[in-house]
């Protein structure tokens, strides 16, 4: 299991419960104890909550837990109930150590934090490890980021119909912030492999600074598929991540974007901020063209998938 702290500034300590099957962030231990979530099975069989995402073998629910100090604390409980055979085979071929999906995601969260990118705060990690092989069942509990919304929902609500000067300045700040997250991630040798707008959470800048185009706070989420490379991320992985982001920024039934929120100028601003230059070099322009082609391919694939679903 992962055993390091997510952020030294928080001075969180790890507490082992249930014979080591559940690791708990000590700062959240009173909350978990008040809710009766002190064993691995208690977390895995927790009922209620608001479903956030449910797919075969994995589910995520939002739950509000009573805080003994007053009020309630909202957390997300992600539970893995089995490991897909293809994922297990890939790990064997790569000679990866046996590790649960929840543990792998928590380790990725630490790597993202080390790269200077804000992420969720971990609450608990649990896994049921058989005598041999990776854990089939595991869970990861993280704290909700107060005041944050999915970036695609935020963009449509904030810029879909608002074409005012203030909205344009706020959008420019958001574009810079997204480019900074992508650049830091790739410079650290991390590739998200699921880098859609919905996997960025936005906490808008408030007051006068927000009106002047200050960058909002962004948090990266859903880090189960993050991969590492030696050195900076190779161009092919950069293309895949940026193409996913570009695809999800355009109007699509697959996202909450319904309006032409982002313009070609916004895309150019993103590229210049990502490469940290006022003018793109020929090599950088070639990479951006690859990103555009890849984004179009993702759009065609998504359209075909939805078409097959409708026919069925």
N, C-alpha and C positions, 0 to 999 in steps of 0.2 A: 504493500500500500504506500501511497505517497506520504511522506513524513516531514515535509518542510513547510514553513510558514508562507502564506500567500503574500504577505506584505509586512516586513519587519516593523513598519511604523505603527501597526495595529497592536503589536506585542501579543498576538493571540497565541495561546498554548494549546497543544493537542492532548486530548484525554482519550484513553482507550477504554471502551465499554464492551460488554457482552463478549468477554473472552477474546477481545481483539477484532471482533467482526464489525464493530462500529467505531470509527474515529470521529471525535467531536471537537469542534472549535470551542474552547472553554468559555469564550465570551457568550456563547449561545446555550451552554449546558443548562442553565436555569429554565430557559424557554422550552427546551426539549423535554426536560424532566416534568415540567408542569403539564405538558401535553401527553406524557406517557411514552415518549419516543426515545427510549433508552436501550432498545435492542434492535438488531438488524431486522427481525421479523416484524416488529412493530412499525417500522418505517415502510417495509415492503407491503404490508397489509393495511396501511392507512387508508381509510375510506373518506369520502367527501372531497371537498375542494373543487376548484374550477378547472376543468380540463383545458390545458394550453396546447398540447400536441399529443396525439395518439396515433402510433403506427405499429405494425406487427413487431413484437419484441421490445418495444420501448414506449413509455408514456411519461408525460410531464404534466403535473397539476400545480395550480397555485393554491396555497393553503394559508390561512391566517391563524396563527398560534397565539394563545394568551401569554402575555408577558407578566411574570410575577411582580415586576416593578411598576406595572400599570400599562394599560393599552394593549395593543396587539402587534405582532410582528408578522409580516407577510414573507413567505418563503416559497421557493419552487422546488418541488420534489420530482427528480427524474429517476425513473426506475427501469432497469434493464432486466428482462425476464429470461432471455436466452441470447446466445451469441450466434449470429448467422454463420453458416458453414463457410461461405466465401470469405468472410472477414477472418475467420480462424485460419483458413488455408493461406491467405496472404501473409499473416503473421508468421506462420511456420516457414514459408518460403523466404521471408526476410530475416529469419532467425531471431525474431523479437522475443523477449521474455514473456512468459504467460502473465497476462495482466487483464483485469476487468476493464470494461468500457468506462465505468464511472471513474476508476483510478486513472485511466489514460486521459480522460477529459480534465480531471483535476490537475494533473501534471501539465497539461497544455495551458490551463488557466494560469499556473505559476509562471510558465514561460512567457505568456503574453504580458503579465505584470512586470516581469523582468525587462521586457522590451519597452517599458514605459507607457503601455497602453492600458487604460482603465478597463476593469472587468468586474464580474460579480465578486461578492465576498462569500467564501465558502462557510458552510454551517456544519455539515457532517458528510462522511463518506462511509459506506458500508459495502461489504461484499461477502459472499459465501463461496469459499474456495474449497473445491474437492481435493481428494488426496493427490491427484495429478491433473495438470492442465489448468487453463485459465478459468476464472470464475464465470459461471453461467448467469448467476443473478447478482446484481449489484445496484447501488443507488447513490445518488449525489444530491445533496440538499444545499441550495444557495439562497442568499438573502435577496429579496426584491430591491431593485434600485429605485428609490422613491422619486416620483416626479418624472420618470423616464418613459418614453413611448417608442415603439418600433419606428425606425427612420422612414419607412415607406408610408406609414400612417401619418406621421408628422409632416412629411413633405407635401402630401396631398392636401391635408388640412390647412397648412400654413401658406402654401404657395399656389395651390390649385386654381383659386379664383382671385387671389390677391396679386395684383401687378404693380403695387405702389412702390415708390422708391425705398421705403423702409423694408418692405418684403424682399426686394432685390438685394439690399445690403445684407439682410439676415441670411438669405440663401447663399450669397458669396462666402459668408463666414462658415456655413455648413459645408460647402464644397471644399474649402481649405481644410477643415477639420477632418473630413473623410479622406482626403489625400494624405494628410499627415499620419492617420492611422494606418493606411495601406503602406506608406513608405517605411514607417517604423517596423511594421510587421515583416515586410520583405527584406529590409536591411538586416534584421535579426535572424534571417534564414527561416522564417515561419511562413507557411502557406495555409490559408484557411480552408480552401477546397469547397467552401459553401458560402462564399463571400457576397451574399445578397443583402440588399438594404434592410430586410427584415431581421438580419442578424447584427444590426447596429442599433443601439438604443440611444435616443437623444434626450438630453436634459437642456432645454432652450436657455440661452442667455437672457437675463431679465433686465428690465430698466433701460436706462439711456445707453448702456454699452451694447445691449442687444440691437437697439435701433441703429447703431453705428457699425454694425456688421461684425461684432465680436464673435469668435468661434464658440459654438455651444459645446457642452461636455458630451463626448461620445463614449459609449461603453461597448466592448465587443462581447458577444454571447455565442452560444451554441458552438463550442470548441471541440466537439468530439472527433472531428475529422482532420484537425490541424496536423500538418506534417512538418518535419524539420529537414533542412538541407545544410550542407557544410558551406559556410560563408553565406553570402547574400542569395536570395531565391533566384533560381535560373529563369531566363526569359519565358520559357514555356509555362512555368507555374505562375509567373506574374501575369501573363496573358490570360490564363484561365481565371484567376481571381478578379482581375479588372474587367474581364468580359462579363462575368456574373454580375458584378456591380453595375455595369453599364446596362445590361439587359433589364435588371430590376428597377432601374431608374426611369424606364420608359413605360408608357401606358400598356398594361397587360392584364388579362384575367388572372394571371398567376400572382399578382401583387395588389397592393392597395392604391397604386398609382393609376389614376383615371384620366388625368389631364397632362398636357405637354408641359410638365413642371420645369424640366431642365432643357436648356437650349444648347446649340453648338458652341456658343461662347462659354457656357458653363463647363462643357466638356473640355474645352481648351484651357480654361482656368484650372480645372482639376489636373490635367496633364502637366501644366507648368508647375503647379504646387507639388505634385508627386515627384517630379524630377528635380524640383528645387532650382528652377532656372526660368528666366524671363522669356527665353526663346528655345524652342526644341531643336535638337540636332537632327540631321538626316537619319541617324540610327534610331533615335527616339521616335521620330515620325513613323518609321517602318514598324516599330513595335506597336504604336497606337493603331496603325492600320490593321495589324494582326488582331488586336483587341476588338476592333469594330467588326471584322469578319467573324470572329468567334462569337460575339454577341448575337450576330444575325443567325448563326448556326444554332445557338441555344434557343432563339425565338422560334425558328422553324421546327426544331425538335419538340418544343413545348406545344406548339400548335398541332403537330401530328399526334402527340400523346393525348391531347384533349379531344381531337377529332376521333381517335379510336375509342376513347371513353364514351363519347356521345353515341357512336354507332353501336357499341355494346349495350 
